Amino acid sequence: MITPYFLENFWGEKNNGFDVLYHNMKHGQISSKELTDFIRERSTIEEVYARSMTKLAKSAGNFSQLGTFAPVWDVFKSSTEKLASCHMELVRKLQELIKEVQKYVEEQAKAHKKTKEEVASTLEAVQNIQTISQALQKSKEIYNAKTVEQERLRKEGATQRDVDKAGVKAKKATETYKSYVEKYATAKSEFEQKMAETAQKFQDIEESHILHMKEIIQSYSQSVDETHIQIGELHNEFVRNIENTSVESLIQKLAESKGTGKERPGPIEFEECNAAIATEGAKPRKRKPFGIPGRRKDKDTDSTESTEVEAANTANGAPPGYYGAIDIQNANVPQVDAEGFCIRPEVNENDAKENSFYSSSDSEDEDEPRKFHVEIKPVQPNNSTHQNRATIDELKASIGNIILSPSTSGQMRRNQSSDELAKTRVPTSYELTNNDLLSLDPFSPTLAAGSSLSVSSSTVSVPNRPTTPLTAGALVPPPRPSSRPKLATGKLTGINEIVRPFSPPKTSNASPPPSAPLARAESSSSLSSNASLSAGNTPTVGTSRGPSPVTLASQDALPIAVAFTESVNAYFKGADPTKCIVKITGDMTLSFPMGIIKVFTTNPSPAVLTFKLKNTSRLEQILPNQQLLYSDPSQSDSNSKDFWFNMQALTSYLRKASDQNPSASYYNVDILKYQVLSDGIHSTPLNLAVYWKCTPSTTDLRVDYRYNPDSMASPGPLTNVQILVPVDGGVTNMQSLPNSIWNSEQNKCLWKLSDISEKSENEGAGSLRAKFELSNGPSNPSTMAVQFMNDGSTLSGVDMELQGAGYRLSLSKKRFATGRYMADC
């Protein structure tokens, strides 16, 4: 039985023991997941090592098989393959162990959820005694003050009426103080009972958790130990195999496999030369590289048959009688015509190939002129592409079967891998002749377009392969038309006849302003010159209001502030609401006063900062700061999510921020980021539609907008509204309603509008119109950029609620602004 440490050590003045024990239980689940990640990483390392060993074994098999040392590589290969197999077996065991740990994590989450429900009454008891303790302390202070006041009035000789009045107050304070003492006694008794049971429950959970974790570690250690034993046995086997492979056995194996014979050369005796025989049999002859079969010599008519037989029998240095006697009478001697040319016999092609031969002992004089009979066959007509295709396929097949020997640079090295060996088999130089097909083959897989083949010291260029035309799927879309259909030039209201998706009711017949010369652009525009608005420029929350940092004490509820900042990105296409693309992102930031750092550093166990993120059903994705926050998905519902801080990491972060900027009063900490679920155009605070009418001499532009309060959780005005439209075509004059600013250097028109809200004219709906006179028209319709912001509301409606005691929310600030907010026609 383990000593009940939790029961004895988690009480304290502020009664924060329950909070510490509960979050310690949640940390157990985090430890389980981290152990899973550790085992998974070890498995990955073992798998990579096993694959490397397998690759090394293949390399050993590709090493040189020449020499007496060659058989030793087989020992290396076999041992390395077995080593790789051992590590792969360890990978398999670790994967099975990971499955067990993941199953335990799921069971642990269910157990924690059940425990949370069971200890809910203890949490209420903790909160009750904390509340009563604070009320008791205040009532005691009031009691003491009233009693001292009554005694002071008596000593100073005040009127009886004042003394009686002070007595009534003192008596009331006394009764209140006594009642809180009684309440505290009741709450204390209930708290001690509940806390004792809960502390033991938490200890039992931790004991079970640690035992299970130790079992997992034991399985892990056993798997690794078994692998090490197998590796040791493999090493001993390798040592034995090397010892058994003696020097004598290697030399003997080479002698048996590569030996050239055991018979030594016999003696040779001196033989005297017989000059008569040598002179009679001598005949000058010249060796030819090859002879043409079937061709006869004109000068051989004077030779005797016996001389031809002798010359044939002694050809190539063969001993007499090696070829046997040749029957000249029955020999297949080709017939010749009157001019001495060979007459081809009527035989089929296969027989001709089998019966023909080439003689290398032709004694014909090189100085004699040669005559060749050439037969040219006419080209057969071909009306089908199928035969031509077959010819090309045959050519490719023939070329593919040609084996070229690599040059000396392609010799194998001992330390080459199998991949490198595959590369060295590709020939790097070739001997080209006039009939070399490789130099002309467009199908050769070894030749790339523009490559060259080396011949001795010169270079022969290979024709480039023709480029492949683009397929239909790779066609580039046509460019955007330079202008819209040419419409008749009209006044500023020339595009009013277009149906508006959200046109405001006409309240006046205002006429366009008179034409005026163009003015230079004002430098106060906050829109970028390339008509792109960055979400990174969204304002963030700075110093928040709250109590002075120097007045914070450890017993006070510590103040913090929160800020939600969101960025809305939208793209409107024409007047079709279904083509609107929207993306909304947000950031949550907490602000801590400077004095809180001293409270955290002086308190070894500060209260855990816990909060609930509300209205999360409207969020598509949540990315918390994993260095500071913990969360448990199993404890959250569909519309909220619980988070609590790693207090040690938070204290370290704030201390570091204080060291970098010691004069700051508050420090902001990025807590989490999120993406909001969007519903197309319904999620945009300002709906837009833009229309262009382009002619060679003028361009009419109209922008319709409408305020959309339904997109905001708490509707508020859109401030700092600016609309920027680039217009090309050489603008020489501009008229606009309302007035806008023209930048002649950037060719852009800028509207700056007042706040837009439901209280605006036409409930926030309106139109912007402009007419541009051109010198080089028509204009190309461009993309319009819009900027605005809102303080006091968000688009998501997400909110934060503090949980537990020890902290209070001094300020909650919300705002959103535009990121990339654009519209096209």
C-alpha positions in Angstrom: 0.0 0.0 0.0 1.5 3.3 -1.1 1.5 6.2 1.4 -1.4 8.7 0.7 0.9 11.5 -0.3 -1.8 13.4 -2.2 -4.1 13.3 0.8 -1.4 14.9 3.0 0.2 17.5 0.7 -2.5 19.3 -1.3 -4.3 21.5 1.1 -2.8 25.0 1.6 -4.1 28.5 2.4 -5.7 29.1 -1.0 -7.2 25.6 -1.4 -5.6 25.2 -4.8 -4.7 21.5 -4.3 -7.7 20.3 -6.3 -6.8 22.4 -9.3 -3.2 21.1 -9.3 -4.2 17.5 -8.9 -6.8 17.7 -11.7 -4.3 19.2 -14.2 -1.7 16.7 -13.2 -4.1 14.0 -14.2 -4.6 15.7 -17.6 -0.8 15.8 -18.0 -0.8 12.0 -17.8 -2.6 11.8 -21.1 -0.1 14.2 -22.6 2.7 11.9 -21.4 1.1 8.9 -23.0 0.9 10.7 -26.4 4.5 11.8 -26.1 5.6 8.2 -25.3 3.8 7.1 -28.5 5.7 9.7 -30.5 9.0 8.6 -28.9 8.5 4.9 -29.8 7.3 5.9 -33.3 10.5 8.0 -33.9 12.6 5.0 -32.7 10.8 2.8 -35.1 11.5 5.2 -38.0 15.2 5.3 -37.1 15.4 1.5 -37.0 13.6 1.2 -40.3 15.9 3.7 -42.0 18.9 1.8 -40.5 17.5 -1.6 -41.8 17.0 -0.2 -45.3 20.6 1.1 -45.3 21.9 -2.3 -44.2 19.9 -3.9 -47.1 21.5 -1.5 -49.5 24.9 -2.2 -48.1 24.4 -5.9 -48.5 23.5 -5.4 -52.2 26.6 -3.4 -52.7 28.7 -6.1 -51.1 27.2 -8.6 -53.6 28.2 -6.3 -56.5 31.9 -6.0 -55.4 34.6 -7.6 -57.5 34.4 -11.4 -57.8 38.0 -11.6 -59.0 40.9 -12.6 -56.9 41.4 -14.8 -53.9 39.4 -12.4 -51.6 36.2 -12.6 -53.6 34.5 -15.4 -51.5 34.8 -13.3 -48.4 32.3 -10.8 -49.8 29.6 -13.5 -49.7 30.2 -13.7 -45.9 29.8 -10.0 -45.6 26.6 -10.0 -47.7 25.0 -12.8 -45.8 25.8 -11.3 -42.4 24.6 -7.8 -43.4 21.3 -9.2 -44.8 20.7 -11.0 -41.5 21.5 -7.8 -39.5 19.0 -5.8 -41.6 16.4 -8.5 -41.0 16.9 -8.2 -37.2 16.3 -4.5 -37.3 13.2 -4.9 -39.4 11.9 -7.4 -36.9 12.4 -4.7 -34.2 10.4 -2.3 -36.3 7.5 -4.7 -36.5 7.5 -5.2 -32.7 7.6 -1.4 -32.1 4.7 -0.9 -34.5 2.7 -3.4 -32.5 3.6 -1.6 -29.3 2.5 1.7 -30.7 -0.9 0.2 -31.3 -1.2 -0.8 -27.7 -0.1 2.6 -26.5 -2.7 4.3 -28.7 -5.4 2.0 -27.4 -4.3 2.9 -23.8 -4.5 6.7 -24.7 -8.1 6.2 -25.8 -9.1 4.3 -22.7 -7.3 6.9 -20.6 -9.3 9.7 -22.2 -12.6 8.0 -21.4 -11.5 7.4 -17.8 -10.5 11.0 -17.3 -13.9 12.2 -18.7 -15.7 9.9 -16.2 -13.5 11.2 -13.4 -14.3 14.8 -14.2 -18.0 14.0 -13.7 -17.3 12.2 -10.5 -15.3 15.0 -8.9 -17.6 17.8 -10.0 -19.1 18.0 -6.4 -15.5 18.4 -5.1 -15.0 21.3 -7.4 -18.1 23.0 -6.1 -16.9 22.5 -2.5 -13.6 24.0 -3.4 -15.2 27.0 -5.0 -17.6 27.4 -2.1 -14.9 27.4 0.6 -12.8 29.9 -1.5 -15.8 32.2 -1.8 -16.7 31.9 1.9 -13.1 32.4 3.0 -12.9 35.7 1.1 -16.3 36.9 2.5 -15.2 35.8 6.0 -12.0 37.8 5.7 -13.8 40.9 4.6 -16.5 40.5 7.4 -13.7 40.1 10.0 -12.1 43.3 8.8 -15.4 45.2 9.0 -16.1 43.8 12.5 -12.8 44.9 13.8 -13.2 48.3 12.3 -16.7 48.8 13.7 -15.6 47.6 17.2 -12.6 49.9 17.3 -14.8 52.8 16.1 -17.3 52.3 18.9 -14.5 52.1 21.5 -12.9 55.3 20.1 -16.2 57.2 20.4 -16.6 56.1 24.1 -13.1 57.2 25.0 -13.5 60.6 23.2 -16.7 61.4 25.0 -18.9 61.4 22.0 -22.7 61.9 22.4 -24.7 58.9 23.5 -26.5 59.0 20.1 -23.3 58.6 18.2 -22.1 55.9 20.6 -25.4 54.0 20.2 -25.3 54.3 16.4 -21.7 52.9 16.4 -22.9 50.1 18.7 -25.6 49.1 16.3 -23.2 48.9 13.4 -20.7 47.0 15.5 -23.4 44.5 16.6 -24.5 44.0 13.0 -20.9 43.5 11.9 -20.5 41.0 14.8 -23.5 39.0 13.7 -22.3 38.9 10.1 -18.8 37.9 11.1 -20.2 35.0 13.3 -22.5 33.8 10.5 -19.6 33.6 8.1 -17.6 31.7 10.8 -20.4 29.2 11.0 -20.7 29.0 7.2 -17.0 28.5 6.9 -17.1 25.6 9.5 -19.8 23.9 7.4 -18.0 24.5 4.1 -14.7 23.4 5.7 -16.2 20.1 6.8 -17.7 19.4 3.4 -14.5 20.5 1.7 -12.3 18.3 3.8 -14.5 15.2 3.2 -14.7 15.8 -0.5 -11.1 16.7 -0.9 -9.9 13.7 1.0 -11.9 11.3 -1.3 -10.8 13.1 -4.4 -7.1 13.3 -3.5 -7.1 9.5 -3.0 -8.9 9.0 -6.3 -6.4 11.1 -8.1 -3.5 9.2 -6.5 -5.1 5.9 -7.5 -5.4 7.2 -11.1 -1.7 8.2 -11.1 -0.6 4.9 -9.6 -2.5 3.0 -12.3 -1.2 5.3 -15.0 2.5 4.9 -13.9 2.2 1.1 -13.7 0.7 1.0 -17.2 3.5 3.3 -18.5 6.1 1.1 -16.9 4.6 -2.0 -18.5 4.9 -0.3 -21.9 8.5 0.7 -21.3 9.2 -2.9 -20.2 7.8 -4.2 -23.5 9.9 -1.7 -25.3 13.1 -2.6 -23.4 12.4 -6.3 -24.0 12.0 -5.8 -27.7 15.3 -3.9 -27.9 17.1 -6.4 -25.7 16.0 -9.3 -27.9 17.2 -7.5 -30.9 20.6 -6.9 -29.3 20.9 -10.6 -28.4 20.2 -11.5 -32.0 22.8 -9.0 -33.2 25.3 -10.4 -30.8 24.7 -13.9 -32.2 25.0 -12.7 -35.7 28.3 -11.1 -34.9 29.6 -14.3 -33.4 28.5 -16.2 -36.5 30.3 -13.6 -38.7 33.5 -14.1 -36.6 33.3 -17.9 -36.9 32.7 -17.7 -40.7 35.7 -15.4 -41.1 37.9 -17.8 -39.0 36.7 -20.8 -41.0 37.6 -19.0 -44.2 41.3 -19.7 -44.0 44.0 -18.5 -46.3 44.6 -22.0 -47.6 40.9 -22.5 -48.5 40.8 -19.3 -50.4 43.9 -20.1 -52.4 42.7 -23.6 -53.0 39.3 -22.4 -54.3 41.0 -20.0 -56.7 43.3 -22.7 -58.0 40.4 -25.1 -58.5 38.1 -22.6 -60.2 40.6 -20.6 -62.3 43.4 -23.2 -62.9 44.7 -23.7 -66.4 45.8 -27.3 -66.2 48.4 -29.5 -64.5 50.4 -30.6 -67.5 53.7 -28.8 -67.8 55.3 -28.1 -71.2 57.2 -31.1 -72.7 60.8 -31.0 -74.0 61.5 -29.8 -77.6 64.5 -31.2 -79.5 66.5 -29.4 -82.1 65.5 -30.3 -85.7 67.8 -29.7 -88.7 66.3 -27.7 -91.6 65.7 -29.5 -95.0 66.4 -26.7 -97.4 65.1 -28.6 -100.5 61.7 -29.2 -99.0 61.5 -25.7 -97.5 62.4 -24.1 -100.9 59.9 -26.2 -102.9 57.0 -25.6 -100.6 57.7 -21.9 -100.2 55.3 -19.6 -102.1 54.8 -15.9 -101.4 51.3 -15.0 -100.3 49.7 -12.0 -98.8 47.1 -12.2 -96.0 43.8 -10.4 -96.7 41.4 -9.1 -94.1 38.6 -10.9 -95.9 37.7 -12.2 -99.3 34.6 -11.9 -101.4 32.9 -15.3 -101.7 32.4 -16.7 -105.1 35.0 -14.5 -106.8 37.7 -16.2 -109.0 41.1 -14.9 -109.9 42.0 -14.4 -113.6 45.6 -15.5 -113.0 44.8 -18.9 -111.3 44.2 -20.7 -114.6 47.9 -21.6 -114.8 48.0 -23.0 -111.3 47.8 -26.7 -110.7 45.1 -28.3 -108.6 47.6 -29.8 -106.2 49.1 -26.4 -105.4 45.6 -25.0 -104.6 44.9 -28.0 -102.4 48.2 -27.5 -100.5 47.6 -23.8 -100.1 44.1 -24.5 -98.8 45.4 -27.1 -96.3 48.1 -24.9 -95.0 45.9 -21.8 -94.6 45.9 -20.0 -91.2 48.9 -22.0 -90.1 47.0 -25.3 -89.7 49.1 -28.5 -89.7 49.0 -30.8 -92.8 46.0 -33.0 -92.8 44.0 -30.9 -90.4 41.3 -30.0 -92.9 41.5 -33.2 -94.9 41.7 -33.5 -98.7 39.4 -31.3 -100.8 37.7 -32.9 -103.8 38.2 -30.3 -106.5 36.2 -32.2 -109.1 33.1 -32.4 -106.9 33.6 -29.0 -105.3 30.8 -26.4 -105.6 32.8 -24.0 -107.8 30.8 -21.0 -109.0 30.3 -20.5 -112.7 31.5 -17.3 -114.4 30.3 -15.5 -117.5 32.3 -14.3 -120.5 33.6 -11.3 -118.6 34.7 -13.3 -115.5 31.8 -12.3 -113.3 30.2 -14.8 -111.0 26.8 -16.2 -112.0 24.6 -16.5 -108.9 23.0 -19.9 -108.5 19.2 -20.3 -108.2 19.0 -21.1 -104.5 16.8 -19.6 -101.7 18.2 -17.0 -99.3 18.5 -19.3 -96.3 20.6 -21.9 -98.2 22.8 -19.2 -99.5 23.5 -18.0 -96.0 24.3 -21.6 -94.8 26.6 -22.5 -97.7 28.6 -19.3 -98.0 31.9 -18.8 -96.3 34.7 -16.2 -96.2 38.3 -17.0 -96.9 41.2 -15.3 -95.2 43.9 -17.0 -97.2 43.3 -15.5 -100.6 46.7 -15.0 -102.3 45.5 -12.4 -104.9 47.9 -9.6 -105.6 46.8 -6.3 -104.0 47.9 -4.3 -107.1 45.4 -5.9 -109.5 42.2 -3.9 -110.2 39.1 -5.5 -108.7 35.8 -5.9 -110.4 32.5 -6.1 -108.6 29.1 -7.1 -110.0 26.5 -4.8 -108.4 22.8 -5.6 -108.7 20.4 -2.8 -107.8 16.8 -3.8 -107.2 14.0 -1.2 -107.7 12.0 0.1 -104.7 8.8 -1.9 -104.2 5.7 0.3 -104.1 4.2 0.6 -100.7 0.6 1.7 -100.3 0.3 0.9 -96.6 1.8 2.7 -93.6 1.5 -0.5 -91.6 4.6 -2.0 -93.3 6.6 1.2 -92.8 5.7 1.1 -89.1 6.7 -2.5 -88.9 10.1 -1.6 -90.5 10.7 1.1 -87.9 9.8 -1.3 -85.1 12.2 -3.8 -86.5 14.9 -1.2 -86.7 14.3 -0.2 -83.0 14.3 -3.8 -82.0 17.5 -4.4 -83.8 19.2 -1.4 -82.3 18.0 -2.3 -78.8 19.7 -5.7 -79.2 23.1 -4.2 -80.0 25.5 -4.5 -77.1 28.2 -1.9 -76.9 31.3 -2.4 -74.7 32.0 0.4 -72.2 35.1 2.4 -72.4 37.9 2.1 -69.9 36.4 4.8 -67.8 33.4 2.5 -67.1 35.4 0.0 -65.2 34.0 -1.0 -61.8 35.4 0.3 -58.6 35.4 -1.5 -55.3 33.4 1.1 -53.5 30.7 1.6 -56.1 27.1 1.1 -55.2 24.7 -0.8 -57.4 23.2 2.5 -58.6 26.6 3.7 -59.7 27.4 0.4 -61.3 24.2 0.8 -63.4 25.4 4.2 -64.6 28.8 2.9 -65.6 27.2 0.3 -67.9 26.0 3.1 -70.2 28.7 3.5 -72.9 30.5 6.9 -72.8 32.2 6.7 -76.2 31.5 4.8 -79.4 33.4 3.9 -82.6 31.4 5.3 -85.4 31.6 4.2 -89.0 29.8 5.2 -92.2 27.0 2.8 -91.6 26.6 3.3 -87.8 22.9 3.4 -87.1 23.2 4.8 -83.6 24.4 8.1 -84.9 21.2 8.5 -86.9 18.6 6.8 -84.7 16.0 9.1 -83.3 14.6 6.3 -81.1 17.7 5.5 -79.2 17.0 5.7 -75.4 20.6 6.5 -74.5 20.8 9.7 -76.6 19.3 13.0 -75.5 18.5 15.9 -77.8 21.7 17.9 -78.4 24.1 15.3 -77.0 27.3 14.2 -78.8 29.2 11.0 -79.2 33.0 10.9 -78.7 35.1 9.3 -81.5 38.9 9.2 -80.6 39.8 12.9 -80.2 37.1 14.4 -82.3 33.4 14.9 -81.7 30.5 13.8 -83.9 27.3 15.7 -83.3 24.0 13.9 -83.1 21.0 15.5 -84.8 18.6 16.9 -82.3 15.4 15.0 -81.6 12.3 16.9 -83.0 10.4 18.5 -80.2 7.0 17.1 -79.2 4.1 19.3 -79.9 1.9 20.4 -77.0 -1.0 18.1 -76.3 -4.6 19.4 -76.0 -4.4 19.3 -72.2 -1.3 21.5 -72.0 -2.8 24.4 -74.1 -2.4 27.8 -72.6 -5.7 29.6 -72.1 -6.3 32.5 -74.4 -5.4 36.0 -73.1 -8.1 38.1 -71.6 -9.9 40.3 -74.2 -8.5 43.8 -74.3 -11.9 45.3 -74.1 -15.6 44.6 -73.6 -18.2 44.9 -76.3 -18.2 48.4 -77.7 -21.2 50.3 -76.4 -22.3 53.8 -77.4 -20.6 56.6 -75.5 -22.9 58.2 -73.0 -22.9 60.4 -69.9 -21.8 59.4 -66.5 -25.0 57.5 -66.1 -24.4 55.4 -69.2 -24.3 52.1 -67.4 -27.3 52.7 -65.1 -29.5 50.5 -67.2 -27.6 47.4 -65.9 -29.7 45.5 -63.4 -28.1 45.9 -59.9 -28.1 43.0 -57.5 -28.6 45.4 -54.5 -29.4 48.8 -55.8 -30.5 51.5 -53.3 -33.6 53.4 -54.0 -33.1 56.6 -55.9 -33.6 59.5 -53.6 -32.4 62.4 -55.8 -31.6 63.2 -59.4 -28.1 64.5 -58.7 -26.2 65.6 -61.8 -22.6 64.7 -62.3 -20.0 67.3 -61.2 -18.5 69.6 -63.9 -15.4 68.4 -65.7 -12.2 69.4 -64.0 -8.5 69.0 -64.8 -6.7 66.0 -63.3 -5.0 66.5 -60.0 -2.0 64.7 -58.6 -2.6 61.9 -56.2 -2.6 62.5 -52.5 0.0 60.6 -50.5 -2.4 59.8 -47.7 -3.7 56.7 -49.3 -3.1 53.5 -47.3 -3.7 51.2 -50.2 -0.7 49.6 -51.9 0.3 50.6 -55.4 -0.2 47.0 -56.7 -3.8 46.9 -55.5 -3.1 44.1 -53.0 -4.0 44.5 -49.4 -2.0 42.5 -46.8 -3.6 40.8 -43.9 -0.4 41.1 -42.0 -1.1 44.8 -41.6 -4.2 44.1 -39.5 -3.9 46.2 -36.3 -3.2 44.3 -33.1 -4.1 45.1 -29.5 -1.5 47.0 -27.6 -1.5 48.1 -23.9 -4.9 47.5 -22.3 -6.5 49.1 -19.3 -6.5 47.6 -15.9 -5.1 48.1 -12.4 -1.6 49.4 -11.9 0.9 46.6 -12.1 2.6 47.7 -8.9 -0.5 47.2 -6.8 -0.9 43.5 -7.6 -0.7 41.2 -4.6 -0.6 37.4 -4.5 -4.0 37.3 -2.8 -5.7 39.4 -5.4 -7.5 38.0 -8.5 -4.9 38.7 -11.2 -6.2 40.9 -14.1 -5.7 39.8 -17.7 -7.0 41.2 -21.0 -7.9 39.4 -24.2 -8.1 40.6 -27.8 -9.7 38.9 -30.9 -8.4 40.2 -34.2 -9.8 38.8 -37.5 -9.0 39.3 -41.1 -11.6 38.9 -43.9 -10.4 38.0 -47.4 -12.9 38.0 -50.3 -13.1 38.0 -54.1 -16.3 39.1 -55.9 -16.8 38.0 -59.5 -19.4 40.2 -61.3 -22.9 40.3 -59.8 -23.1 36.5 -59.3 -23.1 35.8 -55.5 -22.3 32.1 -56.0 -18.9 33.1 -57.4 -17.8 34.9 -54.3 -14.8 33.4 -52.5 -14.3 34.1 -48.8 -11.7 33.2 -46.2 -11.7 34.6 -42.6 -8.9 34.0 -40.1 -8.4 35.2 -36.6 -5.9 35.6 -33.7 -6.4 35.5 -30.0 -4.0 37.4 -27.8 -3.8 37.7 -24.0 -2.2 40.7 -22.3 -0.6 40.3 -18.8 0.4 43.2 -16.5 4.0 43.6 -15.5 3.3 42.9 -11.8 2.0 39.4 -12.6 5.5 38.3 -13.3 6.6 38.9 -9.7 3.5 36.9 -8.5 4.3 34.0 -10.7 8.0 33.9 -9.8 7.5 34.2 -6.0 4.7 31.5 -5.9 6.1 28.0 -6.6 2.7 26.7 -7.5 0.5 29.6 -9.0 -3.1 28.9 -9.8 -3.5 27.3 -13.2 -4.9 29.8 -15.8 -7.8 28.0 -17.4 -10.3 29.3 -19.9 -13.1 28.1 -22.2 -13.3 29.2 -25.9 -16.9 29.7 -26.7 -18.9 29.6 -30.0 -16.3 27.2 -31.6 -18.9 25.6 -33.7 -18.4 28.6 -36.1 -14.7 27.8 -36.5 -13.3 25.5 -39.1 -9.9 25.1 -37.6 -8.1 26.0 -34.3 -4.3 26.1 -33.9 -3.3 26.7 -30.3 0.2 27.7 -29.2 1.5 24.3 -28.3 4.3 25.7 -26.2 2.0 27.3 -23.8 -1.5 25.7 -24.0 -2.9 22.3 -23.2 -6.3 21.0 -24.4 -8.4 17.9 -24.1 -10.8 17.3 -27.1 -12.6 14.7 -25.1 -13.6 17.2 -22.5 -15.0 19.8 -24.9 -18.5 20.0 -26.4 -19.5 21.0 -30.0 -19.7 24.7 -29.2 -16.8 25.2 -26.7 -13.3 24.1 -26.1 -11.3 24.0 -22.8 -7.7 25.1 -22.6 -5.3 25.5 -19.7 -1.8 27.0 -19.5 1.6 25.4 -18.9 2.3 27.8 -16.0 6.0 27.1 -16.0 6.3 27.8 -19.7 4.1 31.0 -19.3 6.3 32.3 -16.5 9.4 31.7 -18.4 8.0 33.4 -21.5 6.9 36.5 -19.5 10.2 36.7 -17.7 12.1 36.7 -21.0 9.8 39.3 -22.4 10.4 41.4 -19.3 14.2 41.1 -19.7 13.9 42.3 -23.3 11.7 45.2 -22.5 11.8 46.0 -18.7 10.0 49.3 -19.1 6.8 47.9 -20.5 3.6 47.9 -18.4 1.9 45.0 -20.2 3.1 42.0 -22.3 1.0 40.5 -25.1 1.1 36.7 -25.8 -0.2 35.1 -28.9 -2.4 32.3 -27.7 -4.1 30.7 -30.7 -5.1 31.2 -34.4 -8.3 30.0 -36.0 -10.1 29.9 -39.3 -13.8 30.8 -39.5 -16.4 28.8 -41.4 -17.6 31.0 -44.3 -20.9 31.0 -46.1 -19.8 32.8 -49.3 -21.1 36.3 -49.9 -23.3 36.1 -46.7 -20.1 36.1 -44.6 -18.8 39.4 -46.1 -19.4 42.7 -44.2 -19.5 44.7 -47.5 -21.1 43.2 -50.6 -19.6 44.4 -53.9 -20.4 44.4 -57.6 -18.4 46.3 -60.3 -19.5 47.1 -63.9 -17.3 48.4 -66.8 -18.3 49.9 -70.1 -15.3 50.4 -72.3 -15.1 52.3 -75.7 -12.1 53.6 -77.5 -12.6 57.1 -76.2 -14.2 56.7 -72.8 -14.6 54.2 -69.9 -17.7 54.2 -67.6 -17.3 52.6 -64.2 -19.9 51.8 -61.6 -19.4 50.1 -58.2 -22.4 49.0 -56.1 -21.9 48.2 -52.4 -24.2 47.1 -49.6 -23.6 46.9 -45.9 -24.2 43.4 -44.5 -24.9 43.4 -40.7 -25.8 39.7 -40.7 -22.1 38.8 -41.2 -21.1 40.2 -37.8 -21.8 38.8 -34.4 -22.5 42.4 -33.1 -23.1 44.7 -36.1 -21.0 47.9 -36.0 -19.9 50.6 -38.5 -17.2 49.9 -41.1 -14.6 52.7 -40.8 -11.7 53.9 -43.0 -13.4 52.6 -46.1 -11.2 53.1 -49.2 -11.7 51.8 -52.8 -8.9 51.7 -55.3 -9.4 51.0 -59.1 -6.6 50.9 -61.7 -7.7 52.4 -65.1 -5.5 52.2 -68.2 -5.9 53.6 -71.7 -4.4 57.0 -71.2 -6.8 58.8 -69.0 -7.0 62.5 -69.8 -10.0 63.6 -67.8 -12.2 62.1 -65.0 -15.6 62.8 -63.5 -16.8 60.9 -60.5 -19.7 60.8 -58.0 -18.9 61.0 -55.2 -15.6 62.8 -55.7 -12.5 60.7 -55.9 -8.8 61.2 -56.2 -6.9 60.3 -59.5 -3.2 59.3 -59.4 -1.8 60.1 -62.8 1.5 58.4 -62.0 0.0 55.0 -61.0 -3.2 55.4 -63.2 -5.5 54.6 -60.2 -8.7 56.1 -58.9 -9.3 56.2 -55.1 -12.5 56.8 -53.2 -12.4 57.6 -49.5 -15.8 57.0 -47.9 -17.2 57.9 -44.5 -18.3 55.2 -42.1 -20.8 52.7 -43.5 -23.5 51.1 -41.2 -27.2 50.5 -40.9 -27.6 54.1 -39.9 -26.0 55.3 -43.1 -28.1 56.5 -46.0 -30.1 53.7 -47.6 -29.1 51.4 -44.7 -25.5 51.3 -46.0 -26.2 50.7 -49.7 -24.9 52.9 -52.4 -23.1 53.3 -55.7 -19.8 54.9 -56.9 -19.7 56.1 -60.5 -16.9 57.5 -62.7 -16.4 58.5 -66.3 -12.8 58.5 -67.8 -11.9 60.2 -71.1 -9.1 58.3 -72.9 -6.3 59.1 -75.3 -5.3 55.5 -76.0 -8.4 53.4 -75.4 -10.2 51.2 -74.9 -9.4 50.4 -71.2 -8.9 46.8 -69.9 -11.2 46.0 -66.9 -9.1 45.6 -63.9 -9.4 44.2 -60.3 -10.7 46.6 -57.7 -9.2 46.6 -54.1 -11.2 47.6 -51.0 -10.1 48.4 -47.4 -12.1 48.9 -44.2 -12.1 47.9 -40.5 -14.4 47.6 -37.5 -13.7 48.0 -33.8 -15.9 46.3 -31.2 -17.1 43.2 -33.1 -15.9 40.0 -34.8 -17.2 38.0 -37.7 -17.0 34.7 -35.9 -18.6 35.6 -32.6 -15.9 33.6 -30.8 -15.4 34.6 -27.1 -13.5 33.6 -24.0 -14.6 32.8 -20.5 -12.2 32.3 -17.6 -12.5 29.1 -15.5 -11.6 28.7 -11.9 -10.4 31.2 -9.3 -7.3 33.4 -9.2 -7.8 35.5 -12.3 -10.3 38.1 -13.6 -10.9 39.5 -17.1 -10.2 43.2 -17.1 -10.8 43.9 -20.8 -12.1 42.1 -23.9 -11.4 43.8 -27.2 -12.6 42.7 -30.6 -12.0 44.0 -34.1 -11.7 42.9 -37.7 -10.2 44.3 -40.9 -9.8 43.5 -44.5 -7.0 41.4 -45.9 -7.2 40.9 -49.7 -10.7 42.2 -50.5 -11.1 42.5 -54.3 -13.8 42.6 -57.0 -13.8 41.9 -60.7 -16.4 42.4 -63.4 
